[in-house]
Amino acid sequence: MTQLENKHCVPCEGTAAPMAPEELQRQLSYLPEWKVVDDSGTPKLVRVFTFKDFQTALDFTVRVGQLAEAEGHHPALLTEWGKVTVSWWTHAIGGIHLNDLIMATKTEKLV
């Protein structure tokens, strides 16, 4: 892991630029399970986590939600039987910010 797990999100008012593609690719080398997905023109960091059953997936969803509340940065979460899809992006800039990589790194630590 990188030092991102020790960082905290900073408020993003929409004045920041999305992360440069080269820097994003460099950071993703530390998060090989995460993919950049284009969702109607908005790039998002996405990963599907798999679990043995619905309850375990739901428990993970709650832990991600608690992390999001603590950091003040919130993902899209889709909980299904045996899996949770987590999507991080910064709404205010319509793209991926360092905050999203911080949160993806912290999400990894919850598994």
C-alpha positions in Angstrom: 0.0 0.0 0.0 1.0 3.6 -0.4 0.9 6.3 2.2 -2.6 7.2 1.0 -4.1 5.0 3.8 -2.7 7.5 6.3 -4.1 10.6 4.6 -7.5 12.2 5.0 -9.9 13.7 2.4 -9.8 17.4 1.9 -12.9 19.5 1.0 -13.3 19.8 -2.7 -15.3 22.8 -3.8 -15.2 22.1 -7.5 -12.2 24.3 -8.2 -9.7 21.4 -8.2 -8.9 19.7 -11.5 -9.4 16.0 -11.9 -6.2 14.0 -11.5 -3.9 14.0 -14.5 -4.2 10.6 -16.4 -0.4 9.9 -15.9 -0.7 10.4 -12.1 -3.9 8.4 -12.0 -2.2 5.4 -13.7 0.8 5.6 -11.4 -1.5 5.5 -8.4 -3.6 2.7 -9.8 -0.5 0.5 -9.9 -0.9 0.3 -6.1 -4.6 -0.6 -6.5 -4.6 -3.3 -9.1 -8.1 -4.5 -8.4 -9.6 -1.0 -9.1 -10.6 0.0 -12.6 -11.4 3.4 -14.1 -14.9 3.1 -15.6 -16.5 5.8 -17.8 -20.0 6.3 -16.6 -21.7 8.6 -19.1 -18.6 10.7 -19.4 -17.6 10.7 -15.7 -14.6 8.6 -14.8 -15.1 6.6 -11.6 -12.8 4.2 -9.6 -14.7 1.0 -9.4 -14.1 -2.4 -7.7 -16.4 -5.4 -7.1 -15.7 -7.1 -3.8 -17.0 -10.7 -3.4 -18.2 -12.4 -0.2 -19.6 -15.7 0.8 -23.2 -14.5 1.4 -25.5 -11.5 1.6 -24.9 -10.8 5.3 -21.1 -10.5 4.9 -21.6 -8.2 1.9 -24.0 -6.1 3.9 -21.6 -5.9 6.8 -18.9 -4.7 4.4 -21.3 -2.1 3.0 -21.9 -0.7 6.5 -18.2 -0.5 7.2 -17.6 1.4 3.9 -20.5 3.7 4.9 -19.0 4.4 8.3 -15.6 5.1 6.7 -17.3 7.5 4.2 -19.0 9.4 7.0 -15.8 9.7 9.0 -14.0 11.2 5.9 -16.9 13.2 4.6 -16.6 11.6 1.2 -19.2 9.2 -0.1 -19.2 6.5 -2.7 -21.9 4.8 -4.7 -22.5 1.4 -3.2 -24.4 -1.5 -4.8 -24.9 -4.4 -2.4 -26.1 -7.7 -3.9 -26.0 -11.3 -2.8 -22.3 -12.1 -2.3 -20.9 -8.9 -3.7 -20.5 -5.2 -3.2 -19.7 -2.7 -6.0 -17.9 0.4 -4.7 -17.5 3.4 -6.9 -15.5 6.5 -5.9 -15.4 9.8 -7.8 -15.6 13.4 -6.9 -19.0 14.8 -7.9 -17.9 18.4 -7.6 -15.3 18.0 -10.3 -16.9 15.3 -12.3 -13.9 13.1 -12.1 -11.3 11.4 -10.0 -9.4 13.4 -7.3 -6.8 12.3 -4.8 -9.6 11.9 -2.3 -11.0 9.0 -4.3 -7.6 7.2 -4.3 -7.4 7.8 -0.6 -10.8 6.3 -0.1 -10.1 3.3 -2.4 -7.0 2.6 -0.4 -8.9 2.8 2.9 -11.7 0.6 1.4 -9.1 -2.1 0.6 -8.1 -2.1 4.3 -11.7 -3.0 5.3 -11.6 -6.4 3.7 
